[in-house]
């Protein structure tokens, strides 16, 4: 039974999730109590169609609150733009924006131009006050939290990780700099292939601690009598470097990098990550609702992908980043760091050019990607176009040239955005809208 979890791995992160033949997208959690075949569980919460409920109710996992604060700042409405019938060509096919939204199982989509909402729509029962998982868009939030510490002089991006976290002095992260980790050029012996998480591999054990692959054995471990690492942070020292690769050579999308920075933020600030985000970010952006982090098996906030908010609050985060770190006249993020998001260096572009995202014939090829920097995806450094992205179709699209923020939540049937044609079409639609 020790590796029983291997049989359920596909529930949350498989590339080809199976849809229950008897259920439609809205046929989950029906009845009181819910019928057996419609119940969402830890085993199926990310398999379509259960995922559409699961991503809106991630507190099915353990979680910690991120309270809002201060007055709510409304985002005004401008003259609406009818984006749905707009046509564009993608992969040789003509399609409308609405086609792209529906193909991606979009839950919510909002467009803000020049500080005003010009389009806002919710799908499949999702509402303006519904929460949704950001997934790996959380990484960009962690970037901004780290930027606050850098501006305060408490975090040096060129310092080695082991200086801040002695517990990592003997592992793969020891001699890496903060910047290397935040650019994901850390050369870990690790795979982010969601379809190949085999029992016994380091990446499989990592995902078990995140709780994305249920690990009932770890949940039962008593840390007072058993030294088995339960939390993600306790497990990080076990990561090793890739013996065939040097750091600062190629961008590799490796989620554990973000857990290191989340740990670093908590260690330097002396605050749990959720409290730091609440006090320094969420209480300053005029949020309408409290947010929350899902936690790992050790009840540590999941820095790499656990943030949950409403759609407008997701967009408020984007507006603060768009406007050089301020929102409604309140300084949220340091200006220099915020403006530097788009400033990918030629070397950072080269790191990305060597990656799977730019390889000819690669299943993950991304024609719109220019670089990856500080946990943000850079599309055009000259125009200031960049995104936060999360699996299953979560995207925050920022275009400084056109003064546009687009935020979207989705419940796509497969995890990898890079390998899903529908997500590429939706990204093309967002580019079209932002350039209008």
C-alpha positions in Angstrom: 0.0 0.0 0.0 3.0 2.3 0.4 2.8 3.4 -3.2 -0.9 3.3 -3.6 -0.7 6.9 -4.6 0.9 5.9 -7.9 -2.4 4.6 -9.1 -4.1 7.9 -8.5 -1.4 10.2 -9.8 -3.3 11.0 -13.0 -6.2 12.6 -11.0 -4.4 15.9 -10.6 -1.6 16.3 -13.0 -2.0 13.9 -15.9 -1.6 15.4 -19.4 -4.6 13.4 -20.6 -7.3 13.4 -17.9 -10.4 11.3 -18.6 -13.9 12.9 -18.3 -16.5 10.8 -16.5 -18.8 9.7 -19.3 -22.0 10.2 -17.2 -21.3 13.8 -16.1 -21.4 17.1 -17.9 -19.3 20.1 -16.8 -22.0 21.1 -14.4 -23.0 17.7 -13.1 -20.8 17.5 -10.0 -21.7 17.8 -6.4 -25.4 17.2 -7.2 -27.9 16.3 -4.4 -27.8 16.5 -0.7 -25.7 14.6 0.0 -24.1 14.6 -3.4 -24.5 11.4 -5.4 -21.6 9.0 -5.4 -20.7 9.6 -9.0 -20.8 13.4 -8.7 -18.8 13.8 -5.5 -15.5 15.7 -5.7 -12.8 14.1 -3.7 -9.0 14.5 -3.1 -8.6 11.8 -5.7 -10.5 13.5 -8.6 -10.6 17.2 -7.8 -8.4 18.1 -10.9 -10.0 15.7 -13.4 -12.6 17.2 -15.7 -15.5 17.7 -15.0 -14.8 17.5 -11.3 -12.1 20.1 -11.6 -14.5 22.9 -12.4 -15.8 22.6 -8.9 -12.5 21.7 -7.4 -10.6 24.7 -8.7 -13.3 26.9 -7.2 -13.2 25.2 -3.9 -9.6 24.4 -3.2 -10.2 24.6 0.5 -11.0 20.9 0.1 -7.3 20.9 0.9 -5.9 22.4 4.0 -5.6 26.2 3.7 -4.6 29.4 5.6 -6.3 32.8 5.2 -4.8 35.9 3.6 -7.1 38.7 5.0 -7.7 41.8 3.0 -7.5 45.2 4.6 -8.3 48.9 4.2 -11.1 50.3 2.0 -12.3 48.3 -1.1 -11.2 50.1 -4.2 -13.7 49.7 -7.0 -12.5 49.3 -10.6 -14.7 51.6 -12.7 -16.5 50.4 -15.8 -15.7 52.1 -19.1 -17.5 51.8 -22.4 -17.9 48.1 -23.1 -16.0 46.4 -25.9 -17.7 43.5 -27.6 -14.7 41.3 -27.9 -16.5 38.0 -28.3 -17.1 38.1 -32.1 -13.6 39.4 -32.9 -12.0 37.0 -35.3 -8.3 36.0 -35.6 -6.4 33.2 -37.2 -4.5 30.6 -35.2 -2.8 27.6 -36.6 -4.4 28.2 -39.9 -7.9 28.3 -38.5 -10.3 31.3 -38.2 -11.9 31.5 -34.8 -13.6 34.1 -32.6 -12.5 35.2 -29.2 -15.6 33.5 -27.7 -14.5 30.3 -29.5 -11.1 30.5 -27.8 -12.7 31.2 -24.3 -15.1 28.3 -24.6 -12.5 25.8 -25.9 -10.4 26.5 -22.8 -13.3 25.9 -20.4 -13.0 29.5 -19.2 -14.5 30.3 -15.8 -14.0 34.0 -15.8 -12.5 36.6 -18.1 -12.0 40.3 -17.5 -10.4 43.0 -19.6 -9.2 46.3 -18.1 -8.0 49.1 -20.4 -6.8 52.5 -19.1 -8.0 51.5 -15.6 -11.6 50.7 -16.6 -13.3 47.4 -17.1 -14.4 47.1 -20.7 -15.3 43.4 -20.7 -16.2 41.0 -17.8 -17.9 37.6 -18.1 -18.3 34.5 -16.0 -19.0 31.1 -17.3 -20.5 27.8 -16.0 -21.8 29.1 -12.7 -18.7 31.0 -11.7 -19.4 34.4 -10.2 -17.7 37.7 -9.4 -17.5 36.7 -5.7 -16.3 33.1 -6.4 -12.7 32.1 -5.5 -10.5 30.2 -7.9 -7.0 28.7 -7.8 -4.3 30.8 -9.3 -2.1 27.7 -9.7 1.4 28.7 -10.8 0.4 32.3 -11.4 1.1 32.3 -7.6 4.8 32.3 -8.6 4.6 35.8 -9.8 3.0 36.9 -6.5 6.0 35.4 -4.7 8.3 37.3 -7.1 6.7 40.6 -6.0 6.9 39.6 -2.3 10.6 39.0 -2.8 11.0 42.3 -4.5 9.7 44.1 -1.4 12.5 42.5 0.6 15.0 43.4 -2.0 14.0 47.1 -1.9 14.2 47.0 1.9 17.8 45.8 1.6 17.0 42.6 3.4 17.4 40.3 0.3 20.4 40.4 -2.1 19.5 38.7 -5.4 23.2 37.9 -5.9 23.6 36.2 -2.5 23.7 32.4 -2.2 20.7 30.6 -0.9 22.6 28.9 1.9 23.4 32.2 3.5 19.7 32.8 4.1 18.7 29.2 4.7 21.5 27.1 6.3 19.2 24.0 6.1 19.9 24.0 2.4 23.7 24.3 2.7 24.3 20.7 1.5 21.8 20.3 -1.3 21.3 21.5 -4.9 20.3 25.0 -3.9 23.3 25.7 -1.6 25.5 27.7 -3.9 22.8 29.0 -6.2 22.1 32.7 -6.0 18.6 34.1 -5.4 18.6 35.4 -9.0 19.4 32.0 -10.4 16.6 30.4 -8.5 14.1 33.1 -9.5 15.1 32.8 -13.2 14.8 29.0 -12.9 18.3 28.4 -14.3 19.1 26.2 -11.3 20.0 23.0 -13.1 18.1 20.7 -10.8 18.0 16.9 -11.3 14.2 17.1 -11.6 11.4 16.8 -14.1 8.2 18.9 -14.3 6.7 16.2 -16.6 3.3 15.8 -15.0 2.7 12.6 -17.0 5.9 10.9 -15.7 5.8 11.1 -11.9 6.9 7.7 -10.9 7.0 6.4 -7.2 10.5 6.8 -5.9 11.6 9.7 -8.0 12.3 13.1 -6.4 9.7 14.9 -8.4 7.0 12.3 -7.4 7.9 12.7 -3.7 7.9 16.5 -4.1 4.3 16.5 -5.5 3.2 14.2 -2.7 4.3 16.7 -0.2 2.5 19.5 -2.0 -0.7 17.5 -1.5 -1.4 17.5 -5.2 -0.9 13.8 -5.2 -2.7 12.6 -2.0 -0.1 11.2 0.4 -2.2 9.7 3.2 0.9 8.0 4.7 2.6 11.4 5.1 -0.5 12.9 6.6 -0.3 10.4 9.4 3.4 11.0 10.3 4.0 12.4 13.8 7.0 14.7 13.5 7.7 14.2 17.2 8.4 10.5 16.7 9.2 10.2 13.0 11.8 12.3 11.1 10.3 11.7 7.6 10.1 15.0 5.9 6.4 15.9 5.7 6.4 19.4 4.3 7.8 20.7 1.0 10.4 22.8 2.9 11.6 19.8 4.9 12.0 17.9 1.6 13.9 20.5 -0.3 17.4 19.5 1.0 17.0 16.2 -0.8 17.1 17.8 -4.3 20.3 17.3 -6.2 21.9 19.1 -9.1 21.9 17.8 -12.6 25.4 16.3 -13.1 25.2 17.0 -16.9 24.2 20.7 -16.6 25.6 23.8 -15.2 23.5 26.5 -13.6 22.8 29.7 -15.6 22.7 27.9 -18.9 19.1 27.0 -19.7 15.7 28.0 -18.4 13.9 24.9 -17.0 10.4 25.3 -15.5 11.0 23.7 -12.1 8.4 24.5 -9.4 10.6 23.7 -6.3 12.6 26.9 -7.0 9.6 28.9 -5.8 9.3 27.0 -2.6 12.8 28.0 -1.8 12.0 31.7 -2.3 8.8 31.3 -0.3 10.9 29.8 2.6 13.4 32.6 2.2 10.6 35.3 2.4 9.3 33.7 5.6 12.8 33.3 7.1 13.9 36.9 6.4 10.7 38.6 7.4 10.0 36.4 10.4 6.4 36.0 9.3 4.5 33.0 7.8 4.2 33.5 4.0 0.5 34.1 4.2 0.8 36.8 6.8 3.6 38.5 4.9 1.4 38.6 1.7 -1.6 39.8 3.7 0.3 42.7 5.5 2.4 43.8 2.6 0.3 43.1 -0.5 -3.3 42.0 0.0 -4.1 44.8 2.5 -2.9 47.4 0.1 -4.6 46.7 -3.3 -8.2 47.5 -2.3 -9.2 43.9 -2.6 -12.9 43.0 -2.4 -12.3 39.7 -0.7 -10.0 37.8 1.6 -7.6 35.4 -0.2 -6.2 32.1 0.9 -3.3 29.8 0.3 -3.7 26.1 0.1 -1.0 24.4 2.2 1.2 21.3 1.8 1.1 18.3 4.1 3.0 20.2 6.8 0.5 23.1 6.6 3.0 25.4 4.9 1.5 27.8 2.3 2.2 26.5 -1.2 4.4 29.3 -2.6 4.6 27.6 -6.0 0.9 27.4 -6.8 -1.5 27.7 -3.9 -3.0 31.2 -4.0 -6.8 31.6 -4.4 -8.8 34.8 -5.0 -11.7 36.2 -7.0 -11.2 37.3 -10.6 -11.4 41.0 -10.0 -8.8 40.7 -7.1 -6.6 38.8 -9.5 -6.9 41.7 -11.9 -6.2 44.2 -9.1 -2.8 42.5 -8.5 -2.2 43.0 -12.2 -3.1 46.7 -12.1 -0.6 47.3 -9.3 2.1 45.6 -11.3 1.1 47.5 -14.5 1.3 50.9 -12.9 4.9 50.6 -11.6 3.9 49.2 -8.3 1.1 51.5 -7.3 -2.7 51.0 -7.2 -5.2 53.8 -6.5 -2.3 56.0 -5.4 -1.0 53.5 -2.8 2.5 52.2 -3.2 2.3 48.4 -3.1 5.5 47.2 -4.8 8.9 48.9 -5.1 9.0 50.9 -8.4 12.4 49.9 -9.5 11.7 46.2 -9.1 8.3 46.4 -10.6 9.5 48.2 -13.7 12.3 45.7 -14.1 9.9 42.7 -14.6 10.0 43.2 -18.4 13.7 44.0 -18.5 15.0 40.6 -19.6 18.7 40.7 -20.4 20.1 39.3 -23.6 21.6 36.5 -21.5 18.1 35.7 -20.0 16.7 35.5 -23.5 19.4 33.1 -24.4 18.5 30.9 -21.4 15.0 30.7 -22.8 16.1 30.2 -26.4 17.8 27.0 -25.2 14.7 25.8 -23.4 12.0 23.3 -24.5 9.7 26.3 -25.0 11.7 27.5 -28.0 13.0 24.1 -29.4 12.0 23.3 -33.0 9.3 20.6 -33.0 8.9 20.7 -29.2 5.5 19.9 -27.8 5.9 22.9 -25.5 7.0 25.4 -28.2 5.7 28.9 -27.4 6.0 31.4 -30.2 5.0 34.3 -28.0 7.6 33.7 -25.3 10.7 35.8 -25.3 12.2 35.2 -21.8 11.5 34.0 -18.3 12.6 36.3 -15.5 11.8 36.6 -11.7 8.9 34.1 -12.0 7.3 36.1 -14.8 6.9 35.1 -18.5 8.2 37.9 -20.7 6.6 38.2 -24.2 8.0 41.6 -25.3 10.6 43.4 -23.2 10.4 46.5 -25.3 6.7 47.0 -25.1 6.3 45.6 -21.5 4.2 42.6 -22.2 4.4 39.8 -19.7 2.2 37.2 -18.0 1.7 35.2 -14.8 0.6 31.7 -15.8 -0.8 28.7 -14.0 -1.7 25.2 -15.2 -5.2 24.4 -16.4 -5.4 27.9 -18.0 -4.9 30.6 -15.3 -3.4 33.7 -16.9 -2.7 37.3 -15.9 -1.8 39.3 -19.0 -0.1 42.7 -18.6 0.6 45.0 -21.5 2.2 48.3 -20.4 2.2 49.8 -23.9 -1.5 49.6 -24.3 -2.2 50.0 -20.6 -4.1 46.7 -20.5 -4.6 44.0 -17.9 -6.5 40.8 -18.7 -7.2 38.2 -16.0 -8.7 34.8 -16.7 -9.5 31.7 -14.7 -10.1 28.3 -16.5 -10.7 24.7 -15.8 -9.1 23.2 -18.8 -9.2 19.4 -19.0 -5.4 19.0 -19.1 -2.6 20.6 -17.0 0.1 21.8 -19.3 -0.7 25.1 -20.9 2.4 24.9 -23.1 1.2 21.6 -24.6 -2.5 22.5 -25.0 -3.4 24.1 -28.4 -6.5 25.7 -26.8 -4.3 27.7 -24.5 -2.2 28.9 -27.3 -5.3 30.1 -29.0 -6.5 31.9 -25.9 -3.1 33.6 -25.5 -3.4 34.8 -29.1 -6.8 36.2 -28.3 -5.5 38.1 -25.4 -2.7 39.6 -27.5 -5.3 40.7 -30.0 -7.5 42.3 -27.3 -4.6 44.0 -25.6 -3.4 45.6 -28.9 -6.8 47.0 -29.8 
